[in-house]
């Protein structure tokens, strides 16, 4: 797989497009800047030496990100191949949004559509700023290209092969196949994959602490590389786009990719572990059926009433293993429930958490990353719907959409024994049929802000 990158240059001899901020320009007629909005980049001149654009200087990181997106759009329209941006107080946020907004997945086109990478120079960025922006861009690009890959190009086995490339960035990668999954009691993950010829994988990626590990942050991602719904078959319209049902896995692996490049910014006594539960949810002679019962990695039994509620099954085993292996706290990301989109739309992720301190840290990380999150309640009485009229400890669905995101989160909570947060990113992971890399920024900010002395298990 080829990962496209936009160079962030320390110098630039000539720029096709230069963005200045209004406060630093006195030579522009007022008629060209009248009613200029905070999120607007306005083209003011075109010359043989390059084009010039103006914007109001951003007052916060959110405005800077909007300007980065607007600048990327203008650069595409002008076919600019080199950009220069004046210094501002929020240059890193602008740069990150600019780089993310220029990404396009052209790997599967019949013609050679790759253009020369756009060269970018932002004045005023420090070397540390540049290193972190580029690391985050690499992680987001990694996530987006994984999630965007068609299912006939990316399945659990090839996803595992892509994860193994992270070893080149100082990460330790293990891939558990069926024999290990069986030995670890991960029967829910194995069951979901039973209809696929490929089989399941548990991908375990570790960023070791640089000193003695006193806090272990576990990141768990749902990696359903394609979801037909199984025997609870989706409609044709509902099935299209289900290559993106691994948005959580992409975010987790993308975050590890970024952290590998800025490991010096991770507190030295913090270890990060990623667990990706990878499977295809297919129909076949060995596929699970509604009514089948399986024992999870933590010993609980689950009756599968809906084979299209498979994400919570694979996550349950991965969460149980992460806790069993000594995580101090666990954060999972998953494109889990369609009703989350009904509740919060595509821009805002739903957050469920068992620990107020973890909630506060995660909300702070999301704000720093410019990703929107809203906390929803773990209303315990709703769990009864998954405990009634079943021959097992739990069923995986009560087939009632009302409160579905909450009930799914409550199901996951039965498999964790440590402080835990769940981010339902259904809708966030794809926008206009393109992967977004949502969650990479939040996870990277969370880990870099971690301090072992705040560990709940100190």
C-alpha positions as CSV (number, residue, x, y, z in Angstrom):
1,X,0.0,0.0,0.0
2,X,1.3,3.5,-0.9
3,X,0.9,6.3,1.6
4,X,0.7,9.7,0.1
5,X,2.4,12.6,2.0
6,X,2.4,16.3,1.6
7,X,5.8,17.7,2.3
8,X,5.9,20.4,5.0
9,X,9.1,22.3,4.0
10,X,11.3,24.5,6.2
11,X,12.0,26.8,3.2
12,X,10.3,27.5,-0.1
13,X,12.0,29.5,-2.9
14,X,8.8,30.2,-4.8
15,X,5.1,29.8,-4.0
16,X,2.3,29.3,-6.4
17,X,-0.1,30.6,-3.7
18,X,0.7,32.7,-0.7
19,X,-1.7,33.3,2.2
20,X,-1.2,36.4,4.2
21,X,-3.3,37.7,7.2
22,X,-5.1,41.0,6.9
23,X,-3.4,42.6,9.9
24,X,0.0,42.3,8.1
25,X,-1.1,43.7,4.8
26,X,-1.7,47.5,4.3
27,X,-1.5,47.5,0.5
28,X,-4.9,45.8,-0.2
29,X,-7.9,47.9,-1.2
30,X,-10.7,47.7,1.3
31,X,-13.1,46.7,-1.4
32,X,-11.2,43.4,-1.7
33,X,-11.5,42.5,2.0
34,X,-15.0,43.9,2.7
35,X,-17.1,41.4,4.8
36,X,-14.2,38.9,5.0
37,X,-15.4,36.1,7.3
38,X,-13.3,34.3,9.9
39,X,-13.3,31.0,8.0
40,X,-12.8,32.5,4.6
41,X,-9.7,32.6,2.4
42,X,-10.1,35.2,-0.3
43,X,-8.0,35.3,-3.5
44,X,-6.9,39.0,-4.1
45,X,-4.4,38.8,-6.9
46,X,-3.0,36.6,-9.6
47,X,0.5,37.3,-11.2
48,X,3.2,35.5,-13.1
49,X,5.1,35.3,-9.8
50,X,2.3,33.6,-8.0
51,X,-1.2,34.1,-6.6
52,X,-2.0,35.9,-3.3
53,X,-4.8,35.3,-0.9
54,X,-5.9,36.9,2.3
55,X,-7.6,35.8,5.5
56,X,-8.3,37.2,9.0
57,X,-5.7,35.9,11.5
58,X,-7.2,33.0,13.4
59,X,-8.2,33.7,17.0
60,X,-8.1,30.1,18.1
61,X,-7.3,26.6,16.8
62,X,-10.8,26.0,15.6
63,X,-10.7,29.0,13.3
64,X,-7.2,28.0,12.1
65,X,-8.5,24.5,11.1
66,X,-11.3,26.1,9.1
67,X,-8.8,28.3,7.3
68,X,-6.6,25.3,6.5
69,X,-9.6,23.5,4.9
70,X,-10.5,26.7,2.9
71,X,-6.9,27.1,1.8
72,X,-6.8,23.5,0.6
73,X,-10.0,24.0,-1.5
74,X,-8.6,27.2,-3.0
75,X,-5.2,25.5,-3.8
76,X,-7.1,22.7,-5.6
77,X,-9.1,25.2,-7.7
78,X,-6.0,27.0,-8.7
79,X,-3.9,23.8,-9.2
80,X,-1.3,25.3,-6.9
81,X,1.7,23.0,-6.3
82,X,3.4,25.1,-3.7
83,X,1.9,27.1,-0.8
84,X,3.4,29.6,1.6
85,X,1.4,30.6,4.7
86,X,2.2,33.6,7.0
87,X,2.9,33.0,10.6
88,X,0.0,33.0,13.1
89,X,-0.5,32.0,16.7
90,X,-2.2,28.7,15.6
91,X,0.0,27.6,12.7
92,X,0.2,24.0,13.7
93,X,-3.6,23.6,13.8
94,X,-3.8,25.3,10.4
95,X,-1.1,23.1,9.0
96,X,-2.7,19.9,10.2
97,X,-6.1,20.8,8.7
98,X,-4.5,21.8,5.4
99,X,-2.6,18.6,5.1
100,X,-5.6,16.5,6.0
101,X,-7.9,18.4,3.5
102,X,-5.6,17.8,0.6
103,X,-5.7,14.0,0.8
104,X,-7.3,12.1,-2.0
105,X,-7.4,8.3,-2.5
106,X,-6.5,7.7,-6.2
107,X,-4.9,4.3,-5.8
108,X,-7.5,2.5,-7.7
109,X,-7.9,4.7,-10.8
110,X,-7.0,3.3,-14.2
111,X,-4.9,6.3,-15.1
112,X,-1.8,7.6,-13.4
113,X,-3.6,10.2,-11.3
114,X,-0.8,11.0,-8.8
115,X,0.3,14.6,-9.0
116,X,3.5,16.0,-7.7
117,X,3.0,16.4,-3.9
118,X,2.1,20.0,-3.0
119,X,4.9,21.7,-1.2
120,X,3.9,23.7,1.9
121,X,5.8,26.2,4.0
122,X,4.3,27.7,7.1
123,X,6.2,30.5,8.6
124,X,6.7,30.5,12.4
125,X,6.5,26.8,13.0
126,X,9.2,25.3,15.3
127,X,11.0,22.1,14.5
128,X,8.9,20.4,17.2
129,X,5.7,21.7,15.6
130,X,6.7,20.4,12.2
131,X,7.6,17.0,13.5
132,X,4.3,16.6,15.3
133,X,2.2,17.9,12.4
134,X,3.9,15.5,10.0
135,X,3.6,12.6,12.5
136,X,-0.1,13.2,12.9
137,X,-0.6,13.6,9.1
138,X,1.2,10.2,8.6
139,X,-1.1,8.6,11.1
140,X,-4.2,10.0,9.7
141,X,-3.2,9.0,6.2
142,X,-2.4,5.5,7.3
143,X,-5.8,5.3,8.9
144,X,-7.6,6.7,5.9
145,X,-5.9,4.5,3.4
146,X,-6.7,1.4,5.4
147,X,-10.4,2.3,5.9
148,X,-10.8,3.4,2.2
149,X,-9.3,0.2,0.8
150,X,-11.9,-2.1,-0.9
151,X,-12.7,-5.4,0.9
152,X,-11.1,-7.4,-2.0
153,X,-7.9,-5.6,-1.3
154,X,-8.0,-5.4,2.5
155,X,-9.2,-8.3,4.7
156,X,-8.1,-9.4,8.2
157,X,-5.0,-11.1,6.8
158,X,-3.9,-8.1,4.7
159,X,-4.8,-5.7,7.5
160,X,-2.5,-7.7,9.7
161,X,0.3,-7.4,7.1
162,X,-0.2,-3.6,6.9
163,X,0.0,-3.5,10.7
164,X,3.3,-5.3,10.6
165,X,4.8,-2.4,8.7
166,X,4.6,-0.4,11.9
167,X,7.6,-2.3,13.2
168,X,9.7,0.0,11.0
169,X,8.5,2.9,13.3
170,X,9.7,1.3,16.5
171,X,6.5,-0.6,17.4
172,X,6.2,-4.2,18.3
173,X,3.5,-6.1,16.4
174,X,2.0,-9.5,17.1
175,X,-0.7,-11.2,15.0
176,X,-2.8,-13.9,16.6
177,X,-4.4,-16.3,14.3
178,X,-7.0,-19.0,15.0
179,X,-5.0,-21.4,17.2
180,X,-4.0,-18.5,19.5
181,X,-7.5,-17.1,19.5
182,X,-8.9,-20.4,20.5
183,X,-6.3,-20.8,23.3
184,X,-7.2,-17.3,24.6
185,X,-10.9,-18.2,24.6
186,X,-11.7,-15.5,22.0
187,X,-14.7,-17.4,20.7
188,X,-16.9,-14.3,19.9
189,X,-14.2,-13.0,17.5
190,X,-13.8,-16.4,16.0
191,X,-17.6,-16.8,15.6
192,X,-18.0,-13.6,13.7
193,X,-15.3,-14.6,11.3
194,X,-16.6,-18.2,10.8
195,X,-18.4,-17.3,7.6
196,X,-15.3,-15.9,6.0
197,X,-12.6,-17.9,4.1
198,X,-10.0,-15.6,5.7
199,X,-10.6,-16.1,9.4
200,X,-10.1,-13.7,12.2
201,X,-7.0,-11.9,13.4
202,X,-6.2,-10.2,16.7
203,X,-3.5,-7.5,15.9
204,X,-1.6,-6.4,19.0
205,X,0.7,-3.4,18.6
206,X,2.9,-2.1,21.4
207,X,4.8,1.1,21.9
208,X,7.0,0.2,24.8
209,X,7.7,2.7,27.6
210,X,11.1,4.3,27.4
211,X,11.5,3.6,31.2
212,X,9.8,1.3,33.6
213,X,6.2,1.1,32.5
214,X,4.0,2.4,35.3
215,X,0.9,3.1,33.2
216,X,-0.5,1.1,30.3
217,X,-2.9,2.7,28.0
218,X,-4.9,0.2,25.9
219,X,-6.5,1.3,22.6
220,X,-9.0,-1.2,21.1
221,X,-10.4,-0.9,17.6
222,X,-13.2,-2.7,15.8
223,X,-11.8,-4.1,12.6
224,X,-14.7,-5.5,10.6
225,X,-13.1,-5.2,7.1
226,X,-16.5,-5.9,5.5
227,X,-19.9,-6.3,7.0
228,X,-22.7,-8.1,5.1
229,X,-24.7,-8.4,8.3
230,X,-24.3,-12.2,8.1
231,X,-27.5,-14.1,8.1
232,X,-29.2,-11.0,9.5
233,X,-28.4,-9.6,6.0
234,X,-28.2,-5.9,5.3
235,X,-30.1,-4.3,2.5
236,X,-28.2,-3.6,-0.7
237,X,-28.2,0.1,0.2
238,X,-27.1,-0.6,3.8
239,X,-24.3,-3.0,2.7
240,X,-22.6,-0.5,0.3
241,X,-19.8,1.3,2.1
242,X,-19.3,-1.5,4.7
243,X,-15.6,-1.6,3.8
244,X,-15.5,1.3,6.2
245,X,-16.8,-0.7,9.2
246,X,-13.2,-0.8,10.4
247,X,-13.0,2.9,11.2
248,X,-12.1,2.2,14.8
249,X,-9.3,-0.2,13.8
250,X,-8.0,2.5,11.3
251,X,-8.0,5.1,14.0
252,X,-6.1,2.9,16.5
253,X,-3.5,1.8,14.0
254,X,-3.1,5.4,12.7
255,X,-2.6,6.7,16.2
256,X,0.1,4.1,16.8
257,X,1.8,5.1,13.6
258,X,1.8,8.7,14.7
259,X,3.0,7.9,18.2
260,X,5.9,5.9,16.8
261,X,7.2,9.0,15.1
262,X,6.9,11.2,18.2
263,X,7.7,8.7,20.9
264,X,9.9,11.2,22.6
265,X,6.8,13.3,23.4
266,X,5.1,10.3,25.1
267,X,5.8,10.3,28.9
268,X,8.7,7.9,29.4
269,X,6.8,5.6,31.9
270,X,3.7,5.1,29.7
271,X,3.3,2.1,27.5
272,X,0.7,2.1,24.8
273,X,-0.9,-1.1,23.5
274,X,-3.3,-1.4,20.6
275,X,-5.7,-4.3,20.1
276,X,-7.5,-4.6,16.8
277,X,-10.1,-7.3,16.5
278,X,-10.2,-8.1,12.7
279,X,-12.9,-10.2,10.9
280,X,-15.2,-10.2,7.9
281,X,-18.9,-10.7,8.7
282,X,-19.9,-13.0,5.8
283,X,-22.5,-15.6,4.9
284,X,-21.4,-19.1,4.4
285,X,-21.8,-22.8,5.5
286,X,-20.0,-22.1,8.8
287,X,-21.4,-18.6,9.6
288,X,-23.1,-18.0,12.9
289,X,-26.9,-18.2,13.1
290,X,-29.3,-16.3,15.2
291,X,-29.7,-18.3,18.4
292,X,-26.2,-19.6,18.5
293,X,-24.4,-19.3,21.9
294,X,-20.7,-18.7,22.4
295,X,-18.4,-18.2,25.4
296,X,-16.3,-15.0,25.5
297,X,-12.7,-14.6,26.6
298,X,-13.8,-13.5,30.1
299,X,-16.1,-16.6,30.5
300,X,-19.5,-14.9,29.9
301,X,-21.8,-16.6,27.5
302,X,-23.6,-14.6,24.7
303,X,-26.6,-15.6,22.6
304,X,-26.4,-14.1,19.1
305,X,-29.8,-12.8,18.3
306,X,-28.7,-10.6,15.5
307,X,-25.6,-11.4,13.4
308,X,-25.5,-7.8,12.2
309,X,-24.7,-6.7,15.8
310,X,-21.2,-8.3,15.3
311,X,-19.0,-5.3,16.2
312,X,-19.8,-5.6,19.9
313,X,-18.9,-9.3,19.8
314,X,-15.4,-8.8,18.4
315,X,-14.8,-5.8,20.7
316,X,-16.0,-7.8,23.8
317,X,-13.2,-10.4,23.4
318,X,-10.5,-7.7,22.7
319,X,-11.6,-5.6,25.7
320,X,-11.5,-8.7,28.0
321,X,-7.9,-9.5,26.7
322,X,-6.7,-5.9,27.1
323,X,-7.9,-5.9,30.7
324,X,-6.5,-9.4,31.4
325,X,-3.1,-8.2,30.2
326,X,-3.0,-5.5,32.8
327,X,-4.1,-2.3,31.1
328,X,-4.4,0.7,33.4
329,X,-7.2,2.1,31.3
330,X,-9.0,1.1,28.1
331,X,-10.4,3.2,25.3
332,X,-12.2,1.6,22.4
333,X,-13.3,3.1,19.1
334,X,-15.9,1.5,16.8
335,X,-18.4,2.3,14.0
336,X,-20.9,0.6,16.2
337,X,-24.5,1.8,15.9
338,X,-26.5,3.5,13.2
339,X,-28.7,5.1,15.8
340,X,-25.7,7.1,17.0
341,X,-25.9,8.9,13.7
342,X,-29.5,9.7,14.3
343,X,-28.7,11.1,17.8
344,X,-25.5,13.1,17.0
345,X,-25.0,13.2,13.3
346,X,-21.7,12.6,11.5
347,X,-19.5,15.3,13.1
348,X,-19.9,14.3,16.8
349,X,-18.8,11.0,18.3
350,X,-20.7,9.5,21.2
351,X,-18.7,8.9,24.4
352,X,-19.6,6.4,27.1
353,X,-17.3,6.0,30.1
354,X,-17.1,4.2,33.4
355,X,-14.7,6.7,35.0
356,X,-15.1,10.5,35.4
357,X,-11.4,11.2,35.4
358,X,-10.9,9.2,32.2
359,X,-13.9,11.1,30.7
360,X,-12.3,14.5,31.5
361,X,-9.0,13.5,30.0
362,X,-10.6,12.2,26.9
363,X,-12.8,15.2,26.4
364,X,-9.7,17.4,26.8
365,X,-7.8,15.4,24.2
366,X,-10.7,15.6,21.7
367,X,-10.9,19.4,22.2
368,X,-7.2,19.7,21.6
369,X,-7.5,17.6,18.4
370,X,-10.5,19.6,17.1
371,X,-12.7,16.5,17.1
372,X,-16.1,16.8,18.6
373,X,-17.4,14.4,21.3
374,X,-20.5,14.3,23.4
375,X,-21.0,12.1,26.5
376,X,-24.0,9.9,26.7
377,X,-25.2,8.0,29.8
378,X,-24.5,4.4,30.7
379,X,-28.1,4.0,31.9
380,X,-27.9,0.6,33.6
381,X,-31.6,-0.3,33.5
382,X,-31.3,-0.6,29.7
383,X,-29.0,-3.6,30.1
384,X,-32.0,-5.7,31.3
385,X,-33.1,-5.8,27.7
386,X,-30.0,-7.9,26.9
387,X,-30.5,-10.2,29.9
388,X,-34.1,-11.2,29.5
389,X,-35.5,-14.0,27.4
390,X,-32.1,-15.6,26.7
391,X,-30.5,-18.9,27.5
392,X,-27.1,-17.3,28.0
393,X,-25.7,-14.6,30.3
394,X,-26.4,-12.0,27.6
395,X,-27.8,-11.6,24.2
396,X,-26.1,-9.3,21.7
397,X,-29.3,-7.4,20.7
398,X,-32.9,-6.9,21.7
399,X,-33.8,-5.9,18.1
400,X,-35.2,-2.5,19.4
401,X,-33.5,0.6,17.9
402,X,-34.5,2.9,20.8
403,X,-31.6,3.5,23.0
404,X,-29.5,1.2,20.9
405,X,-26.2,3.1,21.3
406,X,-26.5,3.0,25.1
407,X,-27.4,-0.7,25.2
408,X,-24.5,-1.5,22.9
409,X,-22.1,0.4,25.3
410,X,-23.6,-1.4,28.3
411,X,-23.0,-4.7,26.6
412,X,-19.3,-3.8,26.1
413,X,-19.0,-2.7,29.7
414,X,-19.7,-6.3,30.8
415,X,-16.2,-7.2,29.4
416,X,-14.1,-4.6,31.1
417,X,-12.6,-4.6,34.6
418,X,-10.5,-1.3,34.3
419,X,-11.5,2.3,33.8
420,X,-12.9,2.3,30.3
421,X,-14.3,4.6,27.6
422,X,-16.1,3.8,24.4
423,X,-16.3,6.1,21.4
424,X,-19.0,5.2,18.9
425,X,-17.8,6.8,15.7
426,X,-20.5,5.6,13.3
427,X,-20.8,8.4,10.8
428,X,-17.5,10.0,11.8
429,X,-15.3,7.6,10.1
430,X,-16.5,8.3,6.6
431,X,-17.5,11.6,5.0
432,X,-18.8,11.8,1.4
433,X,-17.7,8.1,1.0
434,X,-14.1,9.0,1.9
435,X,-12.3,7.9,5.1
436,X,-11.7,10.8,7.6
437,X,-9.2,9.2,10.0
438,X,-11.4,10.5,12.8
439,X,-10.0,9.6,16.3
440,X,-6.3,9.6,15.4
441,X,-5.9,13.1,16.7
442,X,-7.8,12.5,19.9
443,X,-5.9,9.3,20.8
444,X,-2.5,10.9,20.1
445,X,-3.4,14.0,22.2
446,X,-4.6,11.7,25.0
447,X,-1.4,9.6,25.1
448,X,0.9,12.6,24.9
449,X,-0.9,14.2,27.8
450,X,-0.7,11.0,29.9
451,X,1.2,10.9,33.2
452,X,1.9,7.8,35.1
453,X,1.2,9.4,38.4
454,X,-2.4,9.8,37.5
455,X,-2.8,6.1,36.8
456,X,-5.9,4.7,38.7
457,X,-3.8,1.6,39.6
458,X,-0.8,3.4,41.1
